Amino acid sequence: MKERLTILRVGVLCVLALLFVGSSAAQAGTSESASPEQPAPIQIGEPLHVVNPKVPKELRKKYETVVFAGAISAAGEFSNLTVLGGDQVFANIALDAVRKWRYSPPIQYGKPVDGKVYVVISADHGKVSSRVEPELPIPTQPREPIKELFASERLFRVGATVKAPKVLNAPDPEYSELARRAKYQGVAVLGVIVGPDGNPQDVWVVKKLGLGLDQKAIDAVRTWKFDPATRDGQTVAVLLNVEVSFRVY
């Protein structure tokens, strides 16, 4: 099984700029409110009661992994579990098991909290192993309010007087280990401020994909290089929305 990462590049990027950036300031990803401080990740507690699922007979000679997205309460109970990938029969059995699990409270800033998590359960020729990982915080707004950047003419939208930037170099992101195990795919949409030097100045998530792929997309786009946008012959900073597609073939 190979992962193929499909990224919208030069020609399509200009279209994205017109579709996403040329619209109203209320367009998703162009929030004009101040960017909140990114929260610290939660620390998952210790397992107190874990029930291993029974591996179906047809899977006892295989390696199989199922991945769930869900929540863990401050009391260490799991809920809102959704299957993201894996054998459906095994997933249903594993789901019943995880609902019985109890952990010590997850901690953030020294206090018990509710949090979003991913649960990974693997069966290697009948031997079951599991782990719980927190959903890590990612930037979902720009560092500086968009309204202020536009008002001070430090940022522009692509339009009649502003020529869109072009991608010169766009390294592919890596697949996260969680997404690879789940054979998970989809599209992450990122907001990007491309500076007058052609380098991304700020990158954040407009549409989340999950399983660590959003951060992988951010890390990759931060390394992209553009031929800068221009306004009346001068290079300027512009706001873009970029789609990064992750596909498993």
Secondary structure, 3 states (H helix, E strand, C coil): CCEEEEECCHHHHHHHHHHHHCCCCCCCCCCCCCCCCCCCCCECCCEEECCCCCCCHHHCCCEEEEEEEEEECCCCEEEEEEEEECCHHHHHHHHHHHCCCEECCCEECCEECCEEEEEEEEEECCEEEEEEEECCCCCCCCCCCHHHHHHCCCCECCCCCEECCEEEECCCCCCCHHHHHHCCCEEEEEEEEECCCCCEEEEEEEECCCCCHHHHHHHHHCCCEEECEEECCEEECEEEEEEEEEEEC
